[in-house]
Amino acid sequence: MVVGDVITEIGKIGLWLKTAGIIFILWIIFQVVNFIINRKRMKEIYNIKDDMKRIEKKIDRILKKK
């Protein structure tokens, strides 16, 4: 009886570890996808920033001519 109880408890611990591992792997996948999406957004923001600088330079040149 004691050996059976020990094996059952070890099995329960194994299932908890398996569940924790799956949750951890899903969390890592979510973080990687989130990082990729944020990186694309930051690239777009930097492109907009560069465009704004270019437009400001053009406006400055036009204002200097007048």
ROSE-4610 file (N, C-alpha, C; in Angstrom, 1 decimal, always signed):
// ROSE-4610
residu = [M/M/M/V/V/V/V/V/V/G/G/G/D/D/D/V/V/V/I/I/I/T/T/T/E/E/E/I/I/I/G/G/G/K/K/K/I/I/I/G/G/G/L/L/L/W/W/W/L/L/L/K/K/K/T/T/T/A/A/A/G/G/G/I/I/I/I/I/I/F/F/F/I/I/I/L/L/L/W/W/W/I/I/I/I/I/I/F/F/F/Q/Q/Q/V/V/V/V/V/V/N/N/N/F/F/F/I/I/I/I/I/I/N/N/N/R/R/R/K/K/K/R/R/R/M/M/M/K/K/K/E/E/E/I/I/I/Y/Y/Y/N/N/N/I/I/I/K/K/K/D/D/D/D/D/D/M/M/M/K/K/K/R/R/R/I/I/I/E/E/E/K/K/K/K/K/K/I/I/I/D/D/D/R/R/R/I/I/I/L/L/L/K/K/K/K/K/K/K/K/K]
num = [1/1/1/2/2/2/3/3/3/4/4/4/5/5/5/6/6/6/7/7/7/8/8/8/9/9/9/10/10/10/11/11/11/12/12/12/13/13/13/14/14/14/15/15/15/16/16/16/17/17/17/18/18/18/19/19/19/20/20/20/21/21/21/22/22/22/23/23/23/24/24/24/25/25/25/26/26/26/27/27/27/28/28/28/29/29/29/30/30/30/31/31/31/32/32/32/33/33/33/34/34/34/35/35/35/36/36/36/37/37/37/38/38/38/39/39/39/40/40/40/41/41/41/42/42/42/43/43/43/44/44/44/45/45/45/46/46/46/47/47/47/48/48/48/49/49/49/50/50/50/51/51/51/52/52/52/53/53/53/54/54/54/55/55/55/56/56/56/57/57/57/58/58/58/59/59/59/60/60/60/61/61/61/62/62/62/63/63/63/64/64/64/65/65/65/66/66/66]
x = [+0.8/+0.0/+0.9/+1.9/+2.7/+3.4/+3.9/+4.6/+3.7/+2.4/+1.4/+1.1/+1.1/+0.8/+1.9/+3.2/+4.3/+4.4/+4.1/+4.1/+3.0/+1.8/+0.7/+1.1/+1.8/+2.2/+3.3/+4.2/+5.2/+4.5/+3.5/+2.8/+2.1/+1.5/+0.9/+1.9/+3.0/+4.1/+4.5/+4.7/+5.0/+4.0/+2.8/+1.7/+1.8/+2.1/+2.2/+3.4/+4.5/+5.7/+5.4/+4.7/+4.4/+3.5/+2.5/+1.7/+2.5/+3.3/+4.2/+5.1/+5.6/+6.5/+5.7/+4.5/+3.7/+3.3/+3.0/+2.7/+3.9/+5.1/+6.3/+6.6/+6.4/+6.7/+5.7/+4.5/+3.5/+3.8/+4.3/+4.7/+5.9/+6.8/+8.0/+7.5/+6.7/+6.2/+5.4/+4.6/+3.9/+4.9/+5.9/+6.9/+7.6/+8.0/+8.7/+7.8/+6.5/+5.6/+5.4/+5.3/+5.1/+6.3/+7.5/+8.8/+8.8/+8.4/+8.4/+7.4/+6.2/+5.2/+5.7/+6.2/+6.7/+7.9/+8.7/+9.9/+9.4/+8.3/+7.8/+7.2/+6.5/+5.8/+6.9/+8.0/+9.1/+9.7/+9.9/+10.4/+9.5/+8.2/+7.3/+7.4/+7.5/+7.6/+8.9/+10.0/+11.3/+11.1/+10.4/+10.2/+9.4/+8.4/+7.6/+8.4/+9.2/+10.1/+11.1/+11.7/+12.6/+11.8/+10.6/+9.8/+9.5/+9.2/+8.9/+10.1/+11.3/+12.5/+12.7/+12.5/+12.7/+11.7/+10.5/+9.5/+9.8/+10.3/+10.7/+11.8/+12.8/+13.9/+13.4/+12.4/+11.9/+11.1/+10.4/+9.6/+10.6/+11.7/+12.7/+13.3/+13.6/+14.2/+13.2/+12.0/+11.0/+10.8/+10.8/+10.7/+11.9/+13.1/+14.3/+14.3/+13.7/+13.7/+12.8/+11.8/+10.8/+11.4]
y = [-1.2/+0.0/+1.3/+1.3/+2.5/+2.7/+1.7/+1.9/+2.4/+1.9/+2.4/+3.9/+4.3/+5.7/+6.6/+6.1/+6.9/+7.0/+6.0/+6.0/+7.0/+6.9/+7.8/+9.3/+9.6/+11.0/+11.4/+10.5/+10.9/+11.1/+10.3/+10.6/+11.9/+12.3/+13.6/+14.7/+14.6/+15.6/+15.7/+14.5/+14.5/+15.2/+15.0/+15.8/+17.3/+17.7/+19.1/+19.7/+18.9/+19.4/+19.5/+18.5/+18.6/+19.8/+20.1/+21.2/+22.5/+22.6/+23.8/+24.0/+22.9/+23.0/+23.5/+23.0/+23.4/+24.9/+25.3/+26.8/+27.6/+27.1/+27.9/+28.0/+26.9/+26.9/+27.9/+27.8/+28.7/+30.2/+30.4/+31.8/+32.3/+31.4/+31.8/+32.1/+31.2/+31.5/+32.8/+33.1/+34.4/+35.5/+35.4/+36.5/+36.7/+35.7/+35.8/+36.5/+36.0/+36.7/+38.1/+38.4/+39.8/+40.7/+40.1/+40.8/+41.1/+40.2/+40.3/+41.4/+41.4/+42.4/+43.8/+43.9/+45.2/+45.7/+44.8/+45.2/+45.8/+45.2/+45.7/+47.1/+47.3/+48.6/+49.6/+49.3/+50.3/+50.7/+49.7/+50.1/+51.1/+50.9/+51.8/+53.2/+53.2/+54.5/+55.2/+54.5/+55.1/+55.6/+54.9/+55.4/+56.7/+56.7/+57.9/+59.1/+58.8/+59.8/+60.4/+59.5/+59.9/+60.8/+60.3/+61.1/+62.5/+62.6/+63.9/+64.8/+64.2/+65.0/+65.6/+64.7/+65.1/+66.2/+66.1/+67.1/+68.4/+68.3/+69.5/+70.3/+69.5/+70.1/+70.8/+70.2/+70.8/+72.1/+72.1/+73.3/+74.4/+74.0/+75.0/+75.6/+74.8/+75.4/+76.4/+76.0/+76.8/+78.2/+78.1/+79.3/+80.2/+79.6/+80.4/+81.2/+80.6/+81.2/+82.4/+82.4/+83.6/+84.6]
z = [+0.0/+0.0/+0.0/+0.8/+0.9/-0.4/-1.1/-2.4/-3.4/-3.4/-4.4/-4.2/-2.9/-2.6/-3.0/-2.8/-3.2/-4.8/-5.5/-6.9/-7.4/-6.8/-7.1/-6.9/-5.8/-5.5/-6.5/-6.9/-7.9/-9.2/-9.5/-10.8/-10.8/-9.7/-9.6/-9.7/-9.1/-9.3/-10.7/-11.4/-12.8/-13.6/-13.4/-14.1/-13.9/-12.7/-12.4/-13.1/-13.1/-13.8/-15.3/-15.9/-17.3/-17.6/-16.8/-16.9/-16.9/-15.9/-15.7/-16.9/-17.5/-18.6/-19.9/-20.0/-21.2/-21.0/-19.8/-19.6/-19.9/-19.4/-19.7/-21.2/-21.9/-23.3/-24.1/-23.7/-24.3/-24.0/-22.8/-22.4/-23.2/-23.4/-24.3/-25.7/-26.2/-27.6/-27.7/-26.7/-26.7/-26.6/-25.8/-25.7/-27.0/-27.7/-29.0/-30.0/-30.1/-31.0/-30.7/-29.4/-29.0/-29.3/-29.2/-29.5/-31.0/-31.8/-33.3/-33.7/-33.1/-33.4/-33.0/-31.8/-31.3/-32.1/-32.6/-33.4/-34.8/-35.4/-36.6/-36.3/-35.2/-34.9/-34.7/-34.0/-33.8/-35.1/-36.0/-37.4/-38.1/-38.0/-38.6/-37.9/-36.6/-35.9/-36.3/-36.4/-36.9/-38.3/-39.2/-40.5/-40.5/-39.7/-39.6/-39.1/-38.1/-37.5/-38.6/-39.4/-40.5/-41.5/-41.8/-42.8/-42.2/-40.9/-40.3/-40.4/-40.1/-40.2/-41.6/-42.6/-44.0/-44.4/-43.9/-44.2/-43.5/-42.3/-41.5/-42.3/-42.8/-43.5/-44.8/-45.5/-46.7/-46.3/-45.2/-44.8/-44.4/-43.7/-43.3/-44.5/-45.5/-46.8/-47.4/-47.5/-48.1/-47.3/-46.0/-45.2/-45.3/-45.5/-45.6/-47.0/-48.0/-49.3/-49.3/-48.4/-48.4/-47.4]
